[in-house]
Amino acid sequence: MKIGYLDCFSGASGDMIVGSIISAGCEPEYLQEQLDLLGLPAVRLVTGSTKKQGLAGVTVRFESSETDPPHRHLSAIEKIIDNSRLDDTKHLVKAIFRRIGQAETRMHDVPIEKIHFHEVGAIDAICDIVCAVAGFRKLGIEKLYSSAILLGSGVTRSAHGIIPLPAPATLEIVKGFPVTRIENGKEMTTPTGAAIIVELAS
């Protein structure tokens, strides 16, 4: 059995996970092909290289002709996925978004149908999740494991104003999953990164 292991020593975000998948051998061209199946305004995966503390890594960002992404409801995101030409990864992509939606629902105490996916609903988050699911599949990962998820501290500005870190949605998503926390005044794990790990990894 081929396994994957996510070492979250510096937290996790969607682009960090996609960058690690590319570093592990998944060709960016394949991920671009998966993005092209979404039927969204032209989206381009752009990769680069970086060094932090002497360690080399892959950077990931997404460029889109949709310059001002709308705030999307879960149903709108699920419709994008359902109407896409993605293969059997659709159910996992939707499951990750639903996990985020359920966390937001509990945090805001409103029905999931009324949750606006602000930053999470932006094109880059959709692309992060699609590339993560497709990338692990392409690498042939049959079982995915993760270290404890690293959480930071402090505050950050969101669509709702100033909120504490870890973000309330992130805390809800990682409930029951091993975590560790440092007092550094920074966000170390995003809701998207947390949802990908908790949904896909043990």
Secondary structure, DSSP 4 states (H G I P E B T S, - for coil): --EEEE--TT-B-HHHHHHHHHHTT--HHHHHHHHHTT--S-EEEEEEEEEETTEEEEEEEEEES-SSPPP-BHHHHHHHHHHS---TTHHHHHHHHHHHHHHHHHHHTS-GGG-B-TTTTSHHHHHHHHHHHHHHHHTT-SEEEE-PEEE--EEEEETTEEEEES-HHHHHHTTTS-EEE--SSS--B-HHHHHHHHHH--
